[in-house]
Amino acid sequence: MTQQEDDRPEGRRGDPVGFVIAAGLLALAAAVAWDASGMGAVSSYAGIGPSAASWTVAAALTALALGTVVSAVRGKIPVPEPSDHAAVLTILAGIAGMIAIISFGGGFIPAMAVLFGLTARGFGRRALLTDLGIGVALGLFVYLGFTKLLALSLPQGPIEHLF
């Protein structure tokens, strides 16, 4: 990203876009903190409970919001580079495909194959069949690792019932 030139009129302080971004980050931090406060005070090993990660995320988002305010006041918000809308839509299609496959009982492995294949396509790779195969292999590896080694359950479909 390139830095924005300081072409503001004399006497004008700050970058309004930076303040909007900071407000969004702060709102997100407040939502995470509110959710963390409802988790209860159950503590496990070493006094750290399930809400510790959420409080950490809320604190990090607050720090990012404060840093963004400082950058906005200084007028140093980077100008975003142009995006490739086709690539973004391809990756979003991969996410939507993954959600649809899992929702309709297709299983974890095919969902991950579609997600991997379309994400690789979004990043510019053109070997879709190869990428779908790689996605199947990675999905199988993750599925077996989670279900057999960690004894966690992942969405099952026809392929997963073979294992």
N, C-alpha and C positions, 0 to 999 in steps of 0.2 A: 504494500500500500504506500502511496505517496502522501506526503504531508501537504495539507492545505495551505495555500499562500495566505498571508495575513493581509487581505484586501478589504478589511472592515473599515467603515468610516470612523473618523476620529471621535473618541468619546464612547463608542459602542464596545461593550465588553461581553465576551462570551460567544459561544456558538450554540444557537437554539437546538440544533439537532442533537448535540451532546447532552443537553439537559433533558431532552425527551428520552434518550437512551438510558441515562442515569435514573430517571424516574421509573422506567420500565424495569430496570435491574432492581431497584429498591422495592417496587411492588412485588416482584417475584421473590425477593428475600423475605418480605413480610408474609407472603403466602406460605413459604416453606417453614418459617418460624412458627406461624400459627398452627400449621399441621404438626410440627414437632412438639408444640406445647400440649397437644391433645393426646400424645402417645403415653402419657403416664410416667410415673417415676420408678418403674420397675428397673432395677439395676442387676446386672449380671456380674461376670468376672471383673474384678478391679473397680467396681462401682460405675462402670460404663454401661448404660442401657441402650435400648434400640434407637433412642432419639438422638444419640450423640452424632451420628453421621448427618442427620438433618440439620442440627444446630451448626455443624461445621460448614455445610453447604450454604446456610443462611448467612453465616458470618463472611464467607468468601464472596457471596453475591453483594453483600453490603460494602465490602472493601472494593470490589470492582465498581460499584456505583459511586463511591467517594472518589476513586481514581478518575472515573469518567467526568465527574463534576470538575475536578481540578484541570483536566485536559480541556474541558469546554470553556472554563474561565480563561485559560491561556490561549484559546483559539487553536488548539493543536489536535483537533479531531481529524484523523486521516480521511482522505477522500476515497471512497470505495472504488475498486477497479470494476470495470464492466463484467457482468456475469454471463455465462453461457446458459441461456434459458432452456435449451433443448437438453443439456446435461442434467440440469436440476430437475426437469420434468421426468427424465428417464430414471433418476434415482428415486424420485417420489413414486413413480410407477412400481419400482421394485419394493418399496415399503408397503404400498397398497396391495401389491400381489402377495406379499408375505402375510399381511393381515387377512386377506381373503382366503388364502389357502389354509391357514390355521383355523379360521372361523368356520369353514365348511368341512373340517375334518380331514384335510389332506395330509396333515402331519408336519413335524418340525423339519425333517430333512428336505422335502421338496420346497418348503417355504424358504429355507436358507439357501437352497440352490438358486431359486428365482431372485432372491435379494442379492446374492453375490454376483450372479450373471448380469443383472441390470445395473448394479452399481459399477461393476467393471466397465460396462458399456458406457455409462455416464462419464467415467473418467477417461474415455477415449479408446479403450480396447475394443477390437472388432471381431474377436473370436468367441462369439456368443455360445456356441455348442461346447467349446472347450471350457469356457468359464462356468457353464452350467454343470459340467462334469466335476470341475474343481469344487464348485459349491456343494455338490452331492457328497464328495469325499470329506470336505470340511464339516458339513452338517452331520455326517455319520460319525466322524471323530468326536465332535462336541456332544452329540446325542449319547454315544456310548460312554464317554467320560462322565457326563452328568448323571445318567441313569444307572450305570453299572458301578462306577467307582465312588461317586458321591451319594448315590441312592436318592437322587432328586427326580421329580417327574417333569417331563416335557410333553408338549402336545403329541399325541400318537395318531398315526394314520396307517394306511395299508403297509407301507414300507417298514415302519417302526415295529409293527407286530411280528415281523420276521426275526427280531432280536429279542 
